[in-house]
Amino acid sequence: MMRVSLGHDLSSTSATLLILRLRTFVALILVFGFFAYAAPNFLSAENVLIVSKHVALNAFLAVGMTFVIITGGIDLSVGSIVGLCAMVAGWLLLYGINTGLGWTIEFNTIEICLIVMVVGVIIGWINGILITKLNVAPFIATLGTLYMARGAALLSSDGRTFPNLNGNPEYGSDSFKAIGDGNFLAIPLSIWMLIVVALIAAYVAARTPLGRHIYAVGGNERGAALSGVNVDRVKLYVYMFSGMCAALVGLIIASQLQASHPATGETFELNAIAAAVLGGTSMSGGRGKIGGTIIGAFVIGILADGMVMMGVSAFWQTVIKGAVIVAAVVIDQVQQKLQARVILQQRV
């Protein structure tokens, strides 16, 4: 009789654990179904296109954030990096670089994109150096760069917008608008870019030594170091990758709006964290998958756009997003406890 009871309990616990593991997919179905029913024109082709573009922005940041959180860190600076990189793109398009020698260096679209991504990578590198070499806590280090990057964005234009970022055909920068508004096979280029970045990130996480090292650092940093993993280098890589993802978002937004504003990207870090955690990434480090993060980004994007279409107050939207983050962390803790219980019962 004791064996039957234990078997039944184990089966029930395993079933609950399976549901928790699929929570992001279930949440996506529920959110999509609710807004498809309740929000007018939610399923229209135009709205689906808009939602997909918004999801891509969240997903870019969330993919970078996933690697950071897996290592046991956090990156609060991504939203400010988005704003600064958008301003850098706007500056290069409008003014180029004045050499001070009576002539100005102008750039084409590809060069502008490369420069902006280098800026994002450098800020990520700064985060990594603060954390690995100066032993600053990730929360404090990235909070500091959040303010510095936002301040630099404001200083670049005295708080004003860089408008009319149409580019100049003479310098080959007129194709800049295609980054955010271009399509290939009726799918926005930003979605194709996200697919490429997500596939590369998923491959790195699942199939490469670097991916295994990222999980090892988050699971047991001291153990990883003793086994020969260069912990500092791994952390540098993930923060640099997060900065690059934020730079891509800054480029896309500046291209879509054909303007850049220093406040661009405010609170984007919250959406990125919410998508990663909702997708199953553990805030304690060591666990997370890119696929789950992408689904989490869809949940956050659909939730945000659906609430706007239903006329929900912006204040309530903020409350609901915060509640989603808390709920995701609580469910993750429940999942970990259930996993420990299943392992214990199997041993018995």
C-alpha positions in Angstrom: 0.0 0.0 0.0 2.9 2.4 0.8 4.3 1.8 -2.6 1.0 2.6 -4.4 0.7 5.8 -2.4 4.2 6.9 -3.2 3.7 6.0 -6.9 0.5 8.0 -7.1 2.1 11.0 -5.4 5.1 10.8 -7.7 2.8 10.7 -10.7 0.8 13.7 -9.5 4.0 15.7 -8.8 5.5 14.8 -12.2 2.3 15.9 -14.0 2.3 19.2 -12.1 6.0 19.7 -12.9 5.3 19.1 -16.6 2.6 21.8 -16.6 5.0 24.2 -14.9 7.7 23.5 -17.5 5.1 24.3 -20.3 3.9 27.3 -18.5 5.2 29.8 -21.0 3.6 28.0 -23.9 0.3 27.8 -22.0 0.5 31.5 -21.1 1.1 32.3 -24.8 -2.0 30.4 -25.8 -4.2 32.0 -23.1 -3.0 35.5 -23.8 -3.3 35.2 -27.5 -6.8 33.6 -27.2 -8.0 36.2 -24.8 -7.0 39.2 -26.9 -8.1 37.6 -30.1 -11.6 37.4 -28.6 -11.6 40.7 -26.5 -9.6 43.2 -28.6 -11.0 44.5 -31.8 -9.0 43.9 -35.0 -6.3 42.0 -32.9 -6.0 39.4 -35.7 -5.9 41.8 -38.6 -2.9 41.5 -40.8 -1.8 45.1 -40.0 -1.9 44.5 -36.3 -0.1 41.1 -36.5 2.7 42.9 -38.4 2.9 45.6 -35.7 2.9 43.1 -32.9 5.6 41.0 -34.6 7.8 44.1 -34.8 7.3 44.9 -31.2 8.0 41.3 -30.2 11.3 41.4 -32.1 12.5 44.4 -30.1 11.7 42.7 -26.8 13.1 39.4 -28.0 16.5 40.8 -29.1 17.0 42.2 -25.6 15.7 39.1 -23.9 18.0 36.8 -25.8 21.0 38.8 -24.6 19.5 39.0 -21.1 19.0 35.3 -21.0 22.8 34.6 -21.2 23.5 37.2 -18.6 20.9 35.8 -16.1 22.1 32.2 -16.7 25.5 33.3 -15.5 23.9 34.6 -12.3 24.0 38.2 -13.3 21.6 41.0 -14.4 21.9 43.8 -17.0 19.9 46.9 -16.2 21.6 49.0 -18.7 20.2 47.5 -21.9 17.4 50.1 -22.2 19.8 53.0 -21.9 22.2 51.3 -24.4 19.2 51.3 -26.8 18.8 55.0 -26.4 22.5 55.9 -26.7 23.0 53.7 -29.8 19.9 55.2 -31.5 21.4 58.6 -30.9 24.8 57.5 -32.2 23.1 56.3 -35.4 21.2 59.6 -35.7 24.4 61.6 -35.2 26.3 59.7 -37.8 23.5 60.0 -40.3 23.0 63.7 -39.8 26.5 65.0 -39.1 29.0 62.3 -39.7 32.3 62.8 -37.7 34.0 66.2 -37.9 37.7 65.7 -38.0 38.5 69.3 -37.1 40.6 69.6 -40.2 38.0 71.2 -42.4 36.4 68.0 -43.6 33.8 65.5 -42.3 33.8 61.7 -42.4 30.5 60.4 -43.8 29.3 56.8 -43.5 27.1 54.4 -45.5 24.4 52.2 -43.8 26.6 49.2 -43.2 29.4 51.3 -41.6 26.9 53.1 -39.4 25.4 49.7 -38.3 28.9 48.4 -37.5 29.9 51.5 -35.5 26.7 51.4 -33.5 27.1 47.7 -32.7 30.7 48.4 -31.6 29.4 51.0 -29.2 26.9 48.5 -27.7 29.7 45.9 -27.4 32.0 48.4 -25.7 29.4 49.3 -23.1 28.8 45.6 -22.5 32.5 45.2 -22.1 32.6 48.0 -19.6 29.9 46.2 -17.6 31.9 43.0 -17.7 35.1 44.7 -16.6 33.3 46.4 -13.6 31.9 43.0 -12.6 34.9 40.7 -13.2 37.9 42.9 -12.5 36.6 45.4 -10.0 34.2 43.0 -8.3 31.2 45.3 -8.5 27.9 43.5 -8.1 26.1 43.2 -11.5 23.1 45.1 -10.2 25.2 48.1 -9.2 27.5 48.0 -12.1 24.7 47.9 -14.7 22.7 50.4 -12.8 25.6 52.8 -13.0 26.1 52.3 -16.7 22.3 52.7 -17.1 22.7 56.3 -15.8 25.9 57.0 -17.7 24.5 55.8 -21.1 21.3 57.7 -20.6 23.2 60.8 -19.7 25.5 60.5 -22.7 22.4 60.1 -24.9 20.9 63.3 -23.5 24.2 65.2 -23.8 24.6 64.2 -27.5 21.7 66.4 -28.4 21.0 68.5 -25.3 17.9 66.3 -24.9 16.5 67.0 -28.4 15.4 64.6 -31.1 17.5 63.9 -34.2 14.8 64.0 -36.9 14.5 63.1 -40.5 17.0 60.2 -40.5 16.4 59.5 -44.2 20.1 59.2 -45.0 21.9 60.6 -48.0 22.1 58.7 -51.4 25.4 60.4 -52.0 27.0 58.6 -49.1 25.0 55.4 -49.4 23.1 55.9 -46.2 19.6 56.3 -47.7 19.0 52.5 -47.2 19.1 53.0 -43.4 15.3 53.1 -43.3 15.1 49.6 -44.7 16.5 48.2 -41.4 13.2 48.9 -39.5 10.7 49.1 -42.4 12.1 46.7 -45.0 10.5 43.4 -45.8 11.7 40.1 -47.3 9.1 37.5 -48.4 6.4 39.8 -46.7 8.2 39.4 -43.4 9.9 42.4 -41.7 13.7 42.4 -41.9 13.8 42.8 -38.1 12.1 39.5 -37.7 14.6 37.8 -40.0 17.4 39.5 -38.0 15.9 38.1 -34.8 15.6 34.6 -36.3 19.3 34.7 -37.2 20.4 36.0 -33.8 18.2 33.6 -31.9 19.4 30.6 -33.9 23.0 31.5 -33.3 22.4 32.1 -29.6 20.5 28.7 -29.3 23.3 26.9 -31.1 26.0 28.5 -28.9 24.0 27.6 -25.8 23.3 24.0 -26.7 26.2 22.9 -28.9 29.4 24.8 -28.1 31.9 24.8 -25.2 31.1 28.4 -24.5 27.5 27.5 -24.0 28.4 24.8 -21.5 30.7 27.2 -19.7 27.9 29.8 -19.5 25.6 27.3 -17.7 28.5 26.0 -15.6 29.3 29.5 -14.3 25.7 30.1 -13.4 25.2 26.7 -11.8 28.4 26.8 -9.7 30.9 29.6 -10.3 33.5 28.3 -8.0 33.2 24.7 -9.3 33.4 26.0 -12.9 36.6 27.9 -12.1 38.2 24.8 -10.4 37.3 22.8 -13.5 39.3 25.2 -15.7 36.6 27.5 -17.0 37.7 31.1 -17.5 34.8 32.6 -15.5 35.8 36.3 -16.1 36.0 35.7 -19.9 32.6 34.0 -20.0 31.0 36.9 -18.1 32.7 39.4 -20.4 31.3 37.6 -23.5 27.7 37.5 -22.2 27.6 41.2 -21.3 29.2 42.2 -24.6 26.6 40.1 -26.4 23.8 41.7 -24.4 25.2 45.2 -25.3 25.3 44.2 -29.0 21.6 43.0 -28.9 20.7 46.4 -27.3 22.6 48.2 -30.1 20.6 46.3 -32.7 17.4 47.4 -31.1 18.5 51.0 -31.1 19.3 50.7 -34.8 15.9 49.2 -35.6 13.9 51.8 -33.6 15.8 54.7 -35.2 15.2 53.2 -38.6 11.5 52.6 -37.9 10.8 56.1 -36.6 13.4 57.8 -38.9 14.3 59.7 -35.8 16.1 59.1 -32.6 15.4 60.5 -29.1 17.6 60.1 -26.0 14.7 58.7 -24.0 14.3 55.7 -26.4 14.4 52.4 -24.6 13.2 53.5 -21.2 12.0 50.5 -19.1 13.0 48.1 -21.9 15.1 46.2 -19.5 12.0 45.3 -17.5 10.4 43.7 -20.6 13.7 41.8 -21.3 13.9 40.5 -17.8 10.2 39.6 -17.8 10.5 37.7 -21.1 13.6 35.8 -20.0 12.2 34.8 -16.6 8.8 34.0 -18.0 10.5 31.8 -20.6 12.0 29.6 -17.8 15.4 31.4 -17.1 16.2 31.0 -13.4 17.1 34.3 -11.6 19.5 32.2 -9.5 21.4 31.2 -12.6 22.3 28.0 -14.3 19.0 27.4 -16.2 17.4 28.9 -19.2 16.7 28.3 -22.9 16.6 30.6 -25.9 13.4 29.0 -27.2 11.6 29.6 -23.9 12.8 33.2 -23.9 11.4 33.8 -27.4 8.0 32.5 -26.4 8.2 34.7 -23.3 8.9 37.7 -25.5 5.8 36.9 -27.5 3.7 36.7 -24.3 5.0 40.1 -23.1 4.6 41.7 -26.6 1.1 40.4 -27.1 0.1 41.3 -23.5 1.5 44.9 -24.0 -0.1 45.5 -27.4 -3.4 43.8 -26.4 -3.8 46.0 -23.4 -3.1 49.1 -25.5 -5.8 48.0 -28.0 -8.3 47.5 -25.2 -7.5 50.9 -23.8 -6.0 49.8 -20.5 -4.3 52.6 -18.6 -0.6 52.9 -19.0 -0.3 52.8 -15.2 -2.1 49.5 -15.0 0.0 48.2 -17.8 3.1 48.8 -15.6 1.5 47.1 -12.6 0.6 44.1 -14.7 4.1 43.7 -16.2 5.5 43.9 -12.7 3.0 41.2 -11.5 4.1 39.0 -14.4 7.7 39.2 -13.4 6.9 38.3 -9.7 4.6 35.5 -10.8 7.2 34.1 -13.1 9.8 34.1 -10.4 7.4 32.5 -7.9 6.5 29.7 -10.3 10.1 29.1 -11.1 10.7 28.6 -7.3 7.8 26.2 -7.1 9.2 24.3 -10.1 12.6 23.9 -8.5 11.0 22.6 -5.2 8.9 20.1 -7.2 11.9 18.9 -9.1 13.8 18.3 -5.8 10.8 16.4 -4.5 10.6 14.2 -7.6 14.3 13.4 -7.3 13.9 12.6 -3.6 10.9 10.3 -4.2 12.6 8.5 -7.0 15.5 7.7 -4.7 13.0 6.4 -2.1 
